[in-house]
């Protein structure tokens, strides 16, 4: 059996490591849920999944944007069963998803919501966060984290959802108008509101 090596034998620049150690703040404990409350969150992703039982669903990942828990991730599963579908549709409609084709294409980037987060106690005794409700606050352009410019009028559909855009029309306008046509005015940002 070989003798155990000391850290100082493995690390080439122990002085540098000591400085980094002293200047580093420990990462937050992510094994416990964040406290229940309302949080401003960016929607990081949404993807289809299948539960172990075979039930289809859509998992949404949110990142807390402000306060003590900024940077923490929260996940919520929306199920696509006959009984759950009305509730899933209600939640997704609040962020502009109104049909399956939109859902199949993934969530648009830049969605910012005010989410009511609760702590759900699991059967095994563990706890996890769950999104009880949310409302769309704004949609930020991935290139520009502030309120984007207004879209071309023809790019807004008649169904009243300014963030649902006909990409074929938009692509044609982008080619004729240049880069300015790729900026959008969405949700809470419509009309210049912030």
N, CA and C atoms as an extended XYZ file, in Angstrom:
582
Properties=species:S:1:pos:R:3:atomname:S:1:resname:S:1:resid:I:1 pbc="F F F"
N         0.840       -1.182        0.000 N   UNK     1
C         0.000        0.000        0.000 CA  UNK     1
C         0.887        1.248        0.000 C   UNK     1
N         0.573        2.181       -0.897 N   UNK     2
C         1.368        3.406       -1.014 CA  UNK     2
C         0.967        4.410        0.056 C   UNK     2
N         1.920        5.163        0.544 N   UNK     3
C         1.581        6.194        1.541 CA  UNK     3
C         0.717        7.290        0.887 C   UNK     3
N        -0.185        7.824        1.661 N   UNK     4
C        -1.074        8.878        1.184 CA  UNK     4
C        -0.293       10.148        0.912 C   UNK     4
N        -0.555       10.782       -0.246 N   UNK     5
C         0.140       12.015       -0.604 CA  UNK     5
C        -0.509       13.201        0.106 C   UNK     5
N         0.330       14.182        0.418 N   UNK     6
C        -0.157       15.429        0.992 CA  UNK     6
C        -0.606       16.349       -0.136 C   UNK     6
N        -1.494       17.255        0.162 N   UNK     7
C        -1.973       18.218       -0.820 CA  UNK     7
C        -0.815       19.036       -1.376 C   UNK     7
N         0.104       19.406       -0.518 N   UNK     8
C         1.258       20.208       -0.940 CA  UNK     8
C         2.165       19.452       -1.913 C   UNK     8
N         2.077       18.142       -1.961 N   UNK     9
C         2.853       17.341       -2.905 CA  UNK     9
C         2.169       17.280       -4.281 C   UNK     9
N         0.890       17.514       -4.312 N   UNK    10
C         0.114       17.416       -5.558 CA  UNK    10
C        -0.034       18.775       -6.235 C   UNK    10
N        -0.280       19.807       -5.449 N   UNK    11
C        -0.516       21.152       -5.988 CA  UNK    11
C         0.824       21.814       -6.272 C   UNK    11
N         0.966       22.297       -7.513 N   UNK    12
C         2.234       22.906       -7.920 CA  UNK    12
C         2.450       24.277       -7.293 C   UNK    12
N         1.390       25.090       -7.200 N   UNK    13
C         1.518       26.447       -6.661 CA  UNK    13
C         0.608       26.572       -5.440 C   UNK    13
N         1.080       26.107       -4.308 N   UNK    14
C         0.296       26.099       -3.072 CA  UNK    14
C        -0.053       27.518       -2.621 C   UNK    14
N         0.849       28.479       -2.853 N   UNK    15
C         0.575       29.865       -2.478 CA  UNK    15
C        -0.626       30.425       -3.240 C   UNK    15
N        -0.679       30.150       -4.523 N   UNK    16
C        -1.802       30.609       -5.352 CA  UNK    16
C        -3.107       29.956       -4.890 C   UNK    16
N        -3.070       28.663       -4.599 N   UNK    17
C        -4.264       27.969       -4.128 CA  UNK    17
C        -4.741       28.547       -2.796 C   UNK    17
N        -3.816       28.882       -1.913 N   UNK    18
C        -4.189       29.479       -0.620 CA  UNK    18
C        -4.891       30.822       -0.824 C   UNK    18
N        -4.392       31.630       -1.783 N   UNK    19
C        -5.035       32.915       -2.089 CA  UNK    19
C        -6.436       32.702       -2.642 C   UNK    19
N        -6.564       31.748       -3.558 N   UNK    20
C        -7.883       31.462       -4.120 CA  UNK    20
C        -8.839       30.978       -3.039 C   UNK    20
N        -8.355       30.141       -2.152 N   UNK    21
C        -9.171       29.610       -1.059 CA  UNK    21
C        -9.688       30.748       -0.177 C   UNK    21
N        -8.805       31.673        0.158 N   UNK    22
C        -9.174       32.788        1.028 CA  UNK    22
C       -10.163       33.743        0.351 C   UNK    22
N       -10.074       33.877       -0.969 N   UNK    23
C       -10.927       34.825       -1.691 CA  UNK    23
C       -12.250       34.213       -2.164 C   UNK    23
N       -12.437       32.920       -1.991 N   UNK    24
C       -13.617       32.242       -2.518 CA  UNK    24
C       -14.710       32.133       -1.467 C   UNK    24
N       -15.938       32.405       -1.902 N   UNK    25
C       -17.116       32.233       -1.054 CA  UNK    25
C       -17.694       30.849       -1.340 C   UNK    25
N       -18.018       30.093       -0.309 N   UNK    26
C       -18.598       28.762       -0.546 CA  UNK    26
C       -19.891       28.866       -1.363 C   UNK    26
N       -20.106       27.893       -2.229 N   UNK    27
C       -21.324       27.844       -3.031 CA  UNK    27
C       -22.525       27.643       -2.112 C   UNK    27
N       -23.687       28.164       -2.510 N   UNK    28
C       -24.877       27.978       -1.670 CA  UNK    28
C       -25.276       26.501       -1.624 C   UNK    28
N       -25.949       26.138       -0.563 N   UNK    29
C       -26.435       24.772       -0.410 CA  UNK    29
C       -27.620       24.577       -1.350 C   UNK    29
N       -27.423       23.830       -2.412 N   UNK    30
C       -28.499       23.619       -3.386 CA  UNK    30
C       -29.247       22.322       -3.134 C   UNK    30
N       -28.938       21.651       -2.049 N   UNK    31
C       -29.645       20.418       -1.708 CA  UNK    31
C       -30.917       20.683       -0.923 C   UNK    31
N       -31.139       21.929       -0.573 N   UNK    32
C       -32.367       22.290        0.127 CA  UNK    32
C       -33.147       23.267       -0.747 C   UNK    32
N       -34.468       23.211       -0.695 N   UNK    33
C       -35.252       24.135       -1.519 CA  UNK    33
C       -35.143       25.566       -1.007 C   UNK    33
N       -35.392       26.514       -1.903 N   UNK    34
C       -35.448       27.909       -1.481 CA  UNK    34
C       -36.768       28.113       -0.749 C   UNK    34
N       -36.859       29.100        0.137 N   UNK    35
C       -38.102       29.326        0.870 CA  UNK    35
C       -39.248       29.695       -0.072 C   UNK    35
N       -40.453       29.348        0.324 N   UNK    36
C       -41.641       29.702       -0.451 CA  UNK    36
C       -41.734       31.217       -0.567 C   UNK    36
N       -42.194       31.698       -1.709 N   UNK    37
C       -42.356       33.129       -1.922 CA  UNK    37
C       -42.438       33.449       -3.391 C   UNK    37
N       -42.503       34.738       -3.699 N   UNK    38
C       -42.521       35.183       -5.082 CA  UNK    38
C       -41.112       35.593       -5.485 C   UNK    38
N       -40.689       35.124       -6.651 N   UNK    39
C       -39.347       35.373       -7.155 CA  UNK    39
C       -39.411       35.805       -8.611 C   UNK    39
N       -38.532       36.724       -8.993 N   UNK    40
C       -38.363       37.071      -10.397 CA  UNK    40
C       -37.393       36.044      -10.969 C   UNK    40
N       -37.844       35.331      -12.008 N   UNK    41
C       -37.058       34.238      -12.575 CA  UNK    41
C       -36.981       34.355      -14.083 C   UNK    41
N       -35.848       33.986      -14.619 N   UNK    42
C       -35.710       33.825      -16.051 CA  UNK    42
C       -35.970       32.371      -16.388 C   UNK    42
N       -36.729       32.133      -17.446 N   UNK    43
C       -36.946       30.756      -17.871 CA  UNK    43
C       -35.737       30.347      -18.700 C   UNK    43
N       -35.011       29.366      -18.195 N   UNK    44
C       -33.771       28.926      -18.802 CA  UNK    44
C       -34.038       27.955      -19.949 C   UNK    44
N       -34.955       27.020      -19.732 N   UNK    45
C       -35.237       26.031      -20.765 CA  UNK    45
C       -36.561       25.348      -20.507 C   UNK    45
N       -37.020       24.672      -21.536 N   UNK    46
C       -38.202       23.836      -21.443 CA  UNK    46
C       -37.995       22.666      -22.380 C   UNK    46
N       -38.252       21.470      -21.883 N   UNK    47
C       -38.038       20.312      -22.736 CA  UNK    47
C       -39.017       19.199      -22.398 C   UNK    47
N       -39.379       18.445      -23.434 N   UNK    48
C       -40.273       17.312      -23.268 CA  UNK    48
C       -39.558       16.214      -22.485 C   UNK    48
N       -40.324       15.459      -21.702 N   UNK    49
C       -39.763       14.325      -20.977 CA  UNK    49
C       -40.846       13.262      -20.836 C   UNK    49
N       -40.428       12.098      -20.431 N   UNK    50
C       -41.356       11.021      -20.135 CA  UNK    50
C       -41.045       10.516      -18.743 C   UNK    50
N       -42.056       10.534      -17.866 N   UNK    51
C       -41.870       10.065      -16.499 CA  UNK    51
C       -41.616        8.559      -16.496 C   UNK    51
N       -41.120        8.050      -15.378 N   UNK    52
C       -40.875        6.604      -15.262 CA  UNK    52
C       -42.135        5.794      -15.524 C   UNK    52
N       -43.283        6.398      -15.252 N   UNK    53
C       -44.563        5.719      -15.467 CA  UNK    53
C       -44.990        5.748      -16.929 C   UNK    53
N       -44.253        6.503      -17.756 N   UNK    54
C       -44.602        6.631      -19.163 CA  UNK    54
C       -45.405        7.881      -19.478 C   UNK    54
N       -45.769        8.644      -18.461 N   UNK    55
C       -46.556        9.855      -18.652 CA  UNK    55
C       -45.720       10.924      -19.355 C   UNK    55
N       -46.240       11.497      -20.457 N   UNK    56
C       -45.495       12.569      -21.126 CA  UNK    56
C       -45.626       13.880      -20.356 C   UNK    56
N       -44.594       14.694      -20.427 N   UNK    57
C       -44.630       15.976      -19.731 CA  UNK    57
C       -43.691       16.970      -20.373 C   UNK    57
N       -43.667       18.161      -19.785 N   UNK    58
C       -42.794       19.234      -20.245 CA  UNK    58
C       -42.148       19.842      -19.017 C   UNK    58
N       -40.823       19.755      -18.921 N   UNK    59
C       -40.075       20.251      -17.756 CA  UNK    59
C       -39.547       21.645      -18.062 C   UNK    59
N       -39.852       22.582      -17.157 N   UNK    60
C       -39.402       23.961      -17.296 CA  UNK    60
C       -38.368       24.233      -16.207 C   UNK    60
N       -37.251       24.840      -16.611 N   UNK    61
C       -36.195       25.222      -15.676 CA  UNK    61
C       -36.183       26.734      -15.559 C   UNK    61
N       -36.244       27.235      -14.324 N   UNK    62
C       -36.209       28.666      -14.051 CA  UNK    62
C       -34.974       28.984      -13.220 C   UNK    62
N       -34.417       30.177      -13.412 N   UNK    63
C       -33.285       30.651      -12.606 CA  UNK    63
C       -33.719       31.920      -11.886 C   UNK    63
N       -33.595       31.915      -10.559 N   UNK    64
C       -33.925       33.094       -9.768 CA  UNK    64
C       -32.957       34.204      -10.167 C   UNK    64
N       -33.487       35.407      -10.427 N   UNK    65
C       -32.668       36.496      -10.957 CA  UNK    65
C       -32.275       37.535       -9.915 C   UNK    65
N       -32.987       37.598       -8.794 N   UNK    66
C       -32.743       38.668       -7.828 CA  UNK    66
C       -32.724       38.121       -6.409 C   UNK    66
N       -32.150       38.904       -5.517 N   UNK    67
C       -32.208       38.601       -4.096 CA  UNK    67
C       -31.194       37.576       -3.633 C   UNK    67
N       -31.391       37.121       -2.417 N   UNK    68
C       -30.484       36.190       -1.754 CA  UNK    68
C       -30.289       34.903       -2.535 C   UNK    68
N       -31.329       34.466       -3.241 N   UNK    69
C       -31.268       33.181       -3.921 CA  UNK    69
C       -31.006       33.318       -5.421 C   UNK    69
N       -30.509       34.493       -5.837 N   UNK    70
C       -30.190       34.707       -7.255 CA  UNK    70
C       -29.238       33.620       -7.737 C   UNK    70
N       -29.541       33.078       -8.899 N   UNK    71
C       -28.720       32.031       -9.482 CA  UNK    71
C       -29.238       30.627       -9.216 C   UNK    71
N       -30.085       30.461       -8.195 N   UNK    72
C       -30.619       29.137       -7.895 CA  UNK    72
C       -31.597       28.707       -8.973 C   UNK    72
N       -31.589       27.420       -9.264 N   UNK    73
C       -32.494       26.851      -10.263 CA  UNK    73
C       -33.699       26.213       -9.587 C   UNK    73
N       -34.832       26.320      -10.260 N   UNK    74
C       -36.074       25.689       -9.820 CA  UNK    74
C       -36.651       24.989      -11.044 C   UNK    74
N       -37.137       23.773      -10.853 N   UNK    75
C       -37.715       23.016      -11.955 CA  UNK    75
C       -39.186       22.771      -11.679 C   UNK    75
N       -39.961       22.707      -12.762 N   UNK    76
C       -41.369       22.337      -12.613 CA  UNK    76
C       -41.771       21.454      -13.787 C   UNK    76
N       -42.497       20.393      -13.473 N   UNK    77
C       -42.976       19.465      -14.490 CA  UNK    77
C       -44.444       19.735      -14.778 C   UNK    77
N       -44.750       19.945      -16.038 N   UNK    78
C       -46.128       20.089      -16.489 CA  UNK    78
C       -46.474       18.813      -17.248 C   UNK    78
N       -47.518       18.121      -16.792 N   UNK    79
C       -47.874       16.840      -17.400 CA  UNK    79
C       -48.895       17.031      -18.515 C   UNK    79
N       -48.844       16.124      -19.483 N   UNK    80
C       -49.674       16.221      -20.673 CA  UNK    80
C       -50.702       15.089      -20.711 C   UNK    80
N       -51.320       14.816      -19.562 N   UNK    81
C       -52.377       13.814      -19.476 CA  UNK    81
C       -53.719       14.513      -19.620 C   UNK    81
N       -54.754       13.733      -19.834 N   UNK    82
C       -56.093       14.306      -19.997 CA  UNK    82
C       -56.503       15.136      -18.776 C   UNK    82
N       -56.225       14.635      -17.580 N   UNK    83
C       -56.610       15.357      -16.363 CA  UNK    83
C       -55.748       16.587      -16.096 C   UNK    83
N       -54.455       16.507      -16.417 N   UNK    84
C       -53.533       17.610      -16.116 CA  UNK    84
C       -53.518       18.674      -17.206 C   UNK    84
N       -53.952       18.331      -18.410 N   UNK    85
C       -53.825       19.233      -19.550 CA  UNK    85
C       -54.451       20.616      -19.340 C   UNK    85
N       -55.636       20.737      -18.745 N   UNK    86
C       -56.184       22.091      -18.542 CA  UNK    86
C       -55.275       22.979      -17.689 C   UNK    86
N       -54.631       22.413      -16.682 N   UNK    87
C       -53.755       23.181      -15.800 CA  UNK    87
C       -52.430       23.514      -16.499 C   UNK    87
N       -51.924       22.556      -17.253 N   UNK    88
C       -50.704       22.787      -18.032 CA  UNK    88
C       -50.935       23.884      -19.055 C   UNK    88
N       -52.065       23.804      -19.757 N   UNK    89
C       -52.380       24.817      -20.766 CA  UNK    89
C       -52.531       26.198      -20.137 C   UNK    89
N       -53.174       26.270      -18.968 N   UNK    90
C       -53.342       27.552      -18.276 CA  UNK    90
C       -51.987       28.176      -17.960 C   UNK    90
N       -51.069       27.375      -17.435 N   UNK    91
C       -49.749       27.893      -17.066 CA  UNK    91
C       -48.958       28.315      -18.296 C   UNK    91
N       -48.941       27.480      -19.328 N   UNK    92
C       -48.143       27.778      -20.516 CA  UNK    92
C       -48.717       28.947      -21.303 C   UNK    92
N       -50.031       29.100      -21.292 N   UNK    93
C       -50.652       30.230      -21.984 CA  UNK    93
C       -50.184       31.561      -21.391 C   UNK    93
N       -49.902       31.572      -20.094 N   UNK    94
C       -49.447       32.803      -19.435 CA  UNK    94
C       -48.088       33.273      -19.937 C   UNK    94
N       -47.338       32.369      -20.583 N   UNK    95
C       -46.045       32.770      -21.156 CA  UNK    95
C       -46.072       32.730      -22.679 C   UNK    95
N       -47.281       32.657      -23.248 N   UNK    96
C       -47.429       32.768      -24.696 CA  UNK    96
C       -47.447       31.472      -25.470 C   UNK    96
N       -47.424       30.343      -24.788 N   UNK    97
C       -47.480       29.056      -25.482 CA  UNK    97
C       -48.949       28.655      -25.570 C   UNK    97
N       -49.477       28.638      -26.800 N   UNK    98
C       -50.903       28.380      -26.989 CA  UNK    98
C       -51.192       27.147      -27.831 C   UNK    98
N       -50.168       26.514      -28.400 N   UNK    99
C       -50.407       25.276      -29.141 CA  UNK    99
C       -49.188       24.359      -29.052 C   UNK    99
N       -49.405       23.105      -29.388 N   UNK   100
C       -48.349       22.100      -29.247 CA  UNK   100
C       -47.145       22.352      -30.138 C   UNK   100
N       -47.361       22.953      -31.310 N   UNK   101
C       -46.233       23.221      -32.197 CA  UNK   101
C       -45.234       24.169      -31.528 C   UNK   101
N       -45.753       25.165      -30.812 N   UNK   102
C       -44.867       26.072      -30.083 CA  UNK   102
C       -44.087       25.307      -29.017 C   UNK   102
N       -44.785       24.426      -28.311 N   UNK   103
C       -44.162       23.655      -27.250 CA  UNK   103
C       -43.104       22.713      -27.814 C   UNK   103
N       -43.405       22.105      -28.947 N   UNK   104
C       -42.476       21.170      -29.566 CA  UNK   104
C       -41.203       21.872      -30.018 C   UNK   104
N       -41.302       23.151      -30.369 N   UNK   105
C       -40.133       23.913      -30.797 CA  UNK   105
C       -39.301       24.437      -29.641 C   UNK   105
N       -39.734       24.239      -28.413 N   UNK   106
C       -39.010       24.751      -27.251 CA  UNK   106
C       -39.490       26.150      -26.888 C   UNK   106
N       -39.190       26.571      -25.697 N   UNK   107
C       -39.626       27.881      -25.229 CA  UNK   107
C       -38.773       28.979      -25.839 C   UNK   107
N       -39.386       30.129      -26.117 N   UNK   108
C       -38.589       31.251      -26.616 CA  UNK   108
C       -37.605       31.712      -25.540 C   UNK   108
N       -36.464       32.211      -25.954 N   UNK   109
C       -35.479       32.673      -24.975 CA  UNK   109
C       -35.864       34.060      -24.468 C   UNK   109
N       -35.377       34.400      -23.291 N   UNK   110
C       -35.570       35.727      -22.725 CA  UNK   110
C       -36.826       35.918      -21.900 C   UNK   110
N       -37.603       34.854      -21.645 N   UNK   111
C       -38.828       35.000      -20.854 CA  UNK   111
C       -38.468       35.257      -19.388 C   UNK   111
N       -39.065       36.287      -18.815 N   UNK   112
C       -38.877       36.619      -17.400 CA  UNK   112
C       -40.248       36.607      -16.749 C   UNK   112
N       -40.383       35.846      -15.666 N   UNK   113
C       -41.668       35.702      -14.986 CA  UNK   113
C       -41.542       36.058      -13.518 C   UNK   113
N       -42.683       36.432      -12.930 N   UNK   114
C       -42.776       36.508      -11.475 CA  UNK   114
C       -43.428       35.196      -11.074 C   UNK   114
N       -42.663       34.348      -10.378 N   UNK   115
C       -43.113       32.999      -10.052 CA  UNK   115
C       -43.413       32.871       -8.572 C   UNK   115
N       -44.546       32.249       -8.274 N   UNK   116
C       -44.870       31.905       -6.894 CA  UNK   116
C       -44.315       30.503       -6.671 C   UNK   116
N       -43.278       30.422       -5.849 N   UNK   117
C       -42.585       29.162       -5.577 CA  UNK   117
C       -43.045       28.642       -4.216 C   UNK   117
N       -43.366       27.362       -4.161 N   UNK   118
C       -43.749       26.725       -2.905 CA  UNK   118
C       -42.776       25.586       -2.625 C   UNK   118
N       -42.810       25.083       -1.410 N   UNK   119
C       -42.014       23.915       -1.039 CA  UNK   119
C       -42.974       22.741       -0.962 C   UNK   119
N       -42.698       21.710       -1.759 N   UNK   120
C       -43.546       20.530       -1.833 CA  UNK   120
C       -42.886       19.407       -1.047 C   UNK   120
N       -43.609       18.833       -0.100 N   UNK   121
C       -43.090       17.701        0.668 CA  UNK   121
C       -43.391       16.418       -0.101 C   UNK   121
N       -42.353       15.625       -0.335 N   UNK   122
C       -42.468       14.385       -1.098 CA  UNK   122
C       -42.842       13.217       -0.186 C   UNK   122
N       -43.334       12.145       -0.786 N   UNK   123
C       -43.718       10.958       -0.022 CA  UNK   123
C       -42.552       10.375        0.771 C   UNK   123
N       -41.359       10.430        0.211 N   UNK   124
C       -40.179        9.878        0.882 CA  UNK   124
C       -39.637       10.762        1.993 C   UNK   124
N       -40.289       11.899        2.266 N   UNK   125
C       -39.847       12.792        3.324 CA  UNK   125
C       -39.027       13.964        2.842 C   UNK   125
N       -38.551       13.909        1.608 N   UNK   126
C       -37.763       15.015        1.072 CA  UNK   126
C       -38.634       16.202        0.679 C   UNK   126
N       -37.988       17.295        0.380 N   UNK   127
C       -38.684       18.502       -0.049 CA  UNK   127
C       -38.087       18.995       -1.352 C   UNK   127
N       -38.917       19.639       -2.159 N   UNK   128
C       -38.437       20.259       -3.385 CA  UNK   128
C       -39.326       21.443       -3.717 C   UNK   128
N       -38.788       22.351       -4.504 N   UNK   129
C       -39.557       23.510       -4.926 CA  UNK   129
C       -40.489       23.141       -6.065 C   UNK   129
N       -41.573       23.893       -6.137 N   UNK   130
C       -42.554       23.719       -7.194 CA  UNK   130
C       -43.085       25.099       -7.553 C   UNK   130
N       -43.345       25.312       -8.827 N   UNK   131
C       -43.932       26.570       -9.278 CA  UNK   131
C       -45.447       26.448       -9.139 C   UNK   131
N       -46.036       27.265       -8.289 N   UNK   132
C       -47.484       27.212       -8.108 CA  UNK   132
C       -48.191       28.064       -9.158 C   UNK   132
N       -47.593       29.203       -9.507 N   UNK   133
C       -48.173       30.102      -10.510 CA  UNK   133
C       -47.064       31.009      -11.018 C   UNK   133
N       -47.310       31.612      -12.174 N   UNK   134
C       -46.367       32.592      -12.706 CA  UNK   134
C       -47.102       33.564      -13.588 C   UNK   134
N       -46.478       34.721      -13.774 N   UNK   135
C       -46.998       35.688      -14.737 CA  UNK   135
C       -45.815       36.266      -15.494 C   UNK   135
N       -46.021       36.446      -16.785 N   UNK   136
C       -44.967       36.969      -17.637 CA  UNK   136
C       -44.731       38.434      -17.300 C   UNK   136
N       -43.489       38.776      -17.009 N   UNK   137
C       -43.132       40.159      -16.716 CA  UNK   137
C       -42.582       40.850      -17.955 C   UNK   137
N       -41.685       40.152      -18.669 N   UNK   138
C       -41.066       40.722      -19.856 CA  UNK   138
C       -40.380       39.628      -20.648 C   UNK   138
N       -40.019       39.969      -21.863 N   UNK   139
C       -39.239       39.074      -22.707 CA  UNK   139
C       -38.036       39.868      -23.175 C   UNK   139
N       -36.863       39.406      -22.786 N   UNK   140
C       -35.626       40.076      -23.159 CA  UNK   140
C       -34.994       39.383      -24.348 C   UNK   140
N       -34.416       40.169      -25.218 N   UNK   141
C       -33.660       39.635      -26.344 CA  UNK   141
C       -32.412       38.983      -25.791 C   UNK   141
N       -32.001       37.831      -26.326 N   UNK   142
C       -30.778       37.211      -25.823 CA  UNK   142
C       -29.548       38.097      -26.005 C   UNK   142
N       -29.531       38.915      -27.064 N   UNK   143
C       -28.380       39.785      -27.301 CA  UNK   143
C       -28.435       41.040      -26.441 C   UNK   143
N       -29.634       41.428      -26.030 N   UNK   144
C       -29.816       42.703      -25.356 CA  UNK   144
C       -30.736       42.505      -24.149 C   UNK   144
N       -30.205       42.522      -22.917 N   UNK   145
C       -31.020       42.219      -21.746 CA  UNK   145
C       -32.010       43.307      -21.347 C   UNK   145
N       -32.105       44.388      -22.101 N   UNK   146
C       -33.075       45.425      -21.783 CA  UNK   146
C       -34.232       45.345      -22.769 C   UNK   146
N       -35.183       46.259      -22.649 N   UNK   147
C       -36.366       46.233      -23.506 CA  UNK   147
C       -35.981       46.382      -24.969 C   UNK   147
N       -36.357       45.427      -25.820 N   UNK   148
C       -36.029       45.513      -27.234 CA  UNK   148
C       -36.896       46.533      -27.969 C   UNK   148
N       -36.492       46.855      -29.189 N   UNK   149
C       -37.236       47.784      -30.027 CA  UNK   149
C       -38.512       47.135      -30.541 C   UNK   149
N       -39.432       47.946      -31.061 N   UNK   150
C       -40.707       47.447      -31.564 CA  UNK   150
C       -40.502       46.619      -32.828 C   UNK   150
N       -41.325       45.533      -32.989 N   UNK   151
C       -41.215       44.711      -34.183 CA  UNK   151
C       -41.951       45.362      -35.338 C   UNK   151
N       -41.714       44.885      -36.543 N   UNK   152
C       -42.509       45.353      -37.660 CA  UNK   152
C       -43.966       44.965      -37.413 C   UNK   152
N       -44.910       45.826      -37.738 N   UNK   153
C       -46.321       45.557      -37.469 CA  UNK   153
C       -46.793       44.253      -38.087 C   UNK   153
N       -46.324       43.917      -39.276 N   UNK   154
C       -46.781       42.702      -39.936 CA  UNK   154
C       -46.289       41.445      -39.228 C   UNK   154
N       -45.292       41.565      -38.335 N   UNK   155
C       -44.772       40.392      -37.643 CA  UNK   155
C       -45.648       39.999      -36.463 C   UNK   155
N       -46.551       40.896      -36.011 N   UNK   156
C       -47.405       40.564      -34.883 CA  UNK   156
C       -48.672       39.879      -35.380 C   UNK   156
N       -48.985       38.687      -34.859 N   UNK   157
C       -50.171       37.981      -35.291 CA  UNK   157
C       -51.441       38.631      -34.754 C   UNK   157
N       -52.555       38.320      -35.396 N   UNK   158
C       -53.830       38.896      -35.002 CA  UNK   158
C       -54.385       38.257      -33.746 C   UNK   158
N       -53.794       37.157      -33.255 N   UNK   159
C       -54.354       36.466      -32.097 CA  UNK   159
C       -54.074       37.171      -30.776 C   UNK   159
N       -53.408       38.317      -30.795 N   UNK   160
C       -53.189       39.086      -29.568 CA  UNK   160
C       -51.953       38.680      -28.793 C   UNK   160
N       -51.183       37.736      -29.267 N   UNK   161
C       -49.958       37.325      -28.588 CA  UNK   161
C       -48.775       37.956      -29.293 C   UNK   161
N       -48.283       39.104      -28.814 N   UNK   162
C       -47.215       39.799      -29.511 CA  UNK   162
C       -45.916       39.027      -29.554 C   UNK   162
N       -45.733       37.998      -28.714 N   UNK   163
C       -44.496       37.244      -28.719 CA  UNK   163
C       -44.585       36.025      -29.640 C   UNK   163
N       -45.774       35.743      -30.211 N   UNK   164
C       -45.899       34.673      -31.196 CA  UNK   164
C       -45.705       35.309      -32.565 C   UNK   164
N       -44.622       34.986      -33.229 N   UNK   165
C       -44.245       35.654      -34.466 CA  UNK   165
C       -44.220       34.647      -35.608 C   UNK   165
N       -44.745       35.042      -36.761 N   UNK   166
C       -44.651       34.233      -37.969 CA  UNK   166
C       -43.214       34.348      -38.465 C   UNK   166
N       -42.428       33.283      -38.277 N   UNK   167
C       -41.005       33.337      -38.596 CA  UNK   167
C       -40.747       33.485      -40.088 C   UNK   167
N       -41.624       32.959      -40.946 N   UNK   168
C       -41.436       33.112      -42.390 CA  UNK   168
C       -41.554       34.578      -42.777 C   UNK   168
N       -42.581       35.263      -42.229 N   UNK   169
C       -42.752       36.685      -42.504 CA  UNK   169
C       -41.581       37.469      -41.937 C   UNK   169
N       -41.192       37.146      -40.711 N   UNK   170
C       -40.090       37.843      -40.061 CA  UNK   170
C       -38.794       37.657      -40.847 C   UNK   170
N       -38.516       36.434      -41.288 N   UNK   171
C       -37.296       36.163      -42.037 CA  UNK   171
C       -37.264       36.982      -43.330 C   UNK   171
N       -38.392       37.070      -44.030 N   UNK   172
C       -38.445       37.855      -45.264 CA  UNK   172
C       -38.199       39.327      -44.972 C   UNK   172
N       -38.781       39.845      -43.883 N   UNK   173
C       -38.584       41.253      -43.524 CA  UNK   173
C       -37.157       41.515      -43.078 C   UNK   173
N       -36.548       40.558      -42.393 N   UNK   174
C       -35.175       40.720      -41.938 CA  UNK   174
C       -34.234       40.846      -43.128 C   UNK   174
N       -34.500       40.060      -44.150 N   UNK   175
C       -33.636       40.110      -45.324 CA  UNK   175
C       -33.775       41.431      -46.060 C   UNK   175
N       -34.962       42.059      -45.998 N   UNK   176
C       -35.140       43.323      -46.705 CA  UNK   176
C       -34.786       44.525      -45.857 C   UNK   176
N       -34.941       44.424      -44.523 N   UNK   177
C       -34.710       45.583      -43.657 CA  UNK   177
C       -33.373       45.558      -42.941 C   UNK   177
N       -32.717       44.445      -42.865 N   UNK   178
C       -31.437       44.383      -42.160 CA  UNK   178
C       -31.615       43.978      -40.713 C   UNK   178
N       -30.586       44.200      -39.899 N   UNK   179
C       -30.552       43.730      -38.519 CA  UNK   179
C       -31.614       44.343      -37.630 C   UNK   179
N       -32.096       45.558      -37.923 N   UNK   180
C       -33.081       46.195      -37.057 CA  UNK   180
C       -34.352       45.384      -36.949 C   UNK   180
N       -34.680       44.575      -37.952 N   UNK   181
C       -35.920       43.806      -37.944 CA  UNK   181
C       -35.863       42.626      -36.988 C   UNK   181
N       -34.710       42.328      -36.400 N   UNK   182
C       -34.633       41.197      -35.486 CA  UNK   182
C       -34.913       41.587      -34.046 C   UNK   182
N       -35.167       42.853      -33.760 N   UNK   183
C       -35.511       43.280      -32.410 CA  UNK   183
C       -37.018       43.204      -32.234 C   UNK   183
N       -37.455       42.818      -31.047 N   UNK   184
C       -38.880       42.636      -30.789 CA  UNK   184
C       -39.318       43.411      -29.554 C   UNK   184
N       -40.583       43.741      -29.528 N   UNK   185
C       -41.218       44.382      -28.392 CA  UNK   185
C       -42.205       43.371      -27.840 C   UNK   185
N       -41.936       42.797      -26.663 N   UNK   186
C       -42.724       41.685      -26.165 CA  UNK   186
C       -43.416       41.997      -24.853 C   UNK   186
N       -44.509       41.242      -24.599 N   UNK   187
C       -45.172       41.165      -23.297 CA  UNK   187
C       -45.232       42.485      -22.557 C   UNK   187
N       -44.673       42.478      -21.346 N   UNK   188
C       -44.708       43.663      -20.481 CA  UNK   188
C       -43.921       44.818      -21.066 C   UNK   188
N       -43.058       44.553      -22.055 N   UNK   189
C       -42.265       45.600      -22.677 CA  UNK   189
C       -43.033       46.310      -23.789 C   UNK   189
N       -44.188       45.793      -24.172 N   UNK   190
C       -44.945       46.375      -25.272 CA  UNK   190
C       -45.270       47.826      -24.981 C   UNK   190
N       -45.148       48.645      -25.964 N   UNK   191
C       -45.462       50.060      -25.795 CA  UNK   191
C       -44.435       50.818      -24.984 C   UNK   191
N       -43.276       50.235      -24.774 N   UNK   192
C       -42.198       50.942      -24.066 CA  UNK   192
C       -42.227       50.747      -22.561 C   UNK   192
N       -43.203       50.003      -22.009 N   UNK   193
C       -43.245       49.784      -20.561 CA  UNK   193
C       -42.102       48.879      -20.151 C   UNK   193
N       -41.593       49.117      -18.945 N   UNK   194
C       -40.493       48.259      -18.460 CA  UNK   194
C       -40.892       47.556      -17.211 C   UNK   194
